[in-house]
C-alpha cells in the first residue's frame, strides 16, 4: 500500500478555508493532513492567539468543518502515531546516526556498515520532508524502514526499540486527543 500524496495546491486550498474560520486575534498555527482510512482526508488545524493555548478545527476534503468526535479522534490518533514514529525511528536523530556511521566506516569499516547506511538512507527517504499525510500506509512504511535499519545495525536480538516506542505512543495519542477535544472550536457530536 502506497502512502497517500498531498499536493501543494490542495494544502493551500485548505489553508485558505481554515484562515476564514480563525477567531479574533488568532493566527493559523499549523496544519496536519491526515488520512485515517483510505480515501478519508481530514485536515487538523491549530490556531494560536499568543501564549501556549491553541484551538483546533478539523476539515474534510470538501472544506467542511468536521463535527463528529469519532472522525476527529481517528485523525488525531493517526497524526500522533505518525509523529511518534518520525521522532523515534532510528533513535530519533538520524543526522547524528549518519555521522556516527560515517565515522565508524572511516575508522573501523566493520562488515555491515554499508548496509546500515543504505537502510538509514531508505528511512530518511521514507520520512521525507513536510508536508506529508499522516496515514496508516505512511506509518507502516516508516515502521518497515525503521525495522530494516535496526536489523542492519544488529538489532535482531531482543525487542525492537521502534516497536517499544510505538507501544508507548498511547500517551501521545491521549494527550493530543485531549488537547484537540478540549479546545475544539465547535461542539463535537458522537
N, C-alpha and C positions, 0 to 999 in steps of 0.2 A: 504494500500500500504506500503510495507516494504522499508526502506531506503536502497539504494544500498551499497554493501560491496566492500571494497578495500583490495586487498592482498598486502602484503609487497613486494612480487616478482614483481607484476605489477608496484608498485610505484618505486622500484629500477630500473626496465627496463626503465621507463620514465625518471628518473633522469639521467641515462646514455645517453639517446638520447639528453636531454637538455644540459648536460655538453658539448656535442660535438659541440654545437652552441654558446657557450659563447664566447664573444669577447675578445680582448687583455686586460688583467688586470681585467677582470670580473670574479666574482665568483657567483655561484648559491646561491641566497639569500633565496629562498623559493619556495614551490610548493603548489598550491591549486587545489586538484582534484575536478572536478565538474561533474554533470550530469544534465544539464539544462532541458533536456527532456529525457524520458525513453529510454535507450539504446544509448544515445549520450554522450559519455565520453569525456570531454575536460579537459586538464591539463594546468593550468595557472602557468607559471614560472616567477619569478622575478630574475633579475640578478643585482648585485651591483658591482661597481668599486671603492668603497670608497665614503665617503660623503653620502648625502641624495638622490642623483639621482639614480633611478632604471630604468632598461629597462625590457621589457616584451616580452614573446612569449607564444603562446598557441599551444598545440599539440592535435591531435585527438588520439584515442585509438590505431591507427596503427603507431603512432610516427611521423606523418606528420605535418608540421607547418600549422596552420590554418591561412588563409589569407582573410577570409570572415568576414567583420565587424560585421554583424548580429550575427554570431556564437560566436565571441569573446564577444560581448555585452551581449548575453544571459548567457555565462559562468561567466562573471564579475558580472552581476546582481544577479545571484543566490549565488555567493560567498559572495558578500557584504551583502545580506539579511540574509544569514545564520550566518555571523559574528555578525551582529547586534542582531540577535535572541539569540545567545550564550551569548553575553555581557550584554543583558538586562533582560533575563529570570530570574525570581525570585529576581529581584532587582540588578542583576549583580554579587554580591559577595555571592555565595552560601555557602561557608565555614563559612562566618560571620553569615549568616542567620541560618545555622545549630547550631552554638554556641549559638545564641540568643534563639532558640527554646529549646535547651537542658537546658539552664539556666531557661527559663520560666517553663519548665516541672518540674525541680527540686525545684523551689521556690514556684510556684503557682499551677502547674498541672491543668490548665484550660481544660474544655472539648474541644476536637478537636485538641489538640496539637499533639497527636499521629498520627492523620490523616494528619496533616501538615508535620510532619517528614516523613511519608511514601510518601507523594506527592513530597517532596523535594528529597528524595532518587530516586524516579522514574525520576524526572527531571535530576538529576545528571547522572543517568544511560543512559538516552536518549542522553544527550550531549556527554557523553563518553569522550574518550581521542583521540587525533590525532594519526594516520591520519584517517580522515573520508571524506566522499564525500559530498560536498555541492549540495543538490538536493531539489526539491520541496517536496519529501517524507520526507526527514530529517527535512526540515523547518516546515512541517505540524506536525511532531512528537514532535518537540521542542515546538511548539505553543500549542499543546494539553496538554503536560505535564506542561507548564507554566500556562495555564488557570486552570488546576486541582489544582495546588499549590495556585494560587490566590483565588480560591473558598474555599480551606481548611483554608486559612488564613482569611477568612471572607470578601473577596473582591467581593462579588456578587453585591454590590451596586455601581453604577457609572461605568464609562468606565474602561476597563481593562488596567492597566499600560503597559502590554506587547503589547497589540493591539495598544495603543497610540504610543509606541516606534517604532513599525513596520511601522506605518503611517509616521513617521518622517524619516524612513530609506531611503527615496528617496534621501536625501542629501548624504548619504554614497555611495549609488549606483552611483550617478552622479559624485562624487569625484573620486571614484576608476575607473570608466569608462574613465573619462578624463585623469587620470594618465596613464592608460594602453594604450589607443589610442594615447596619446601624446608621449609616449615613447616606442612604439611598434617597434621591431627590423626589421620588414618587412613592406612593403606597404600593407595597408588593402583595399580590394575592397568592393563592396556593399554586 
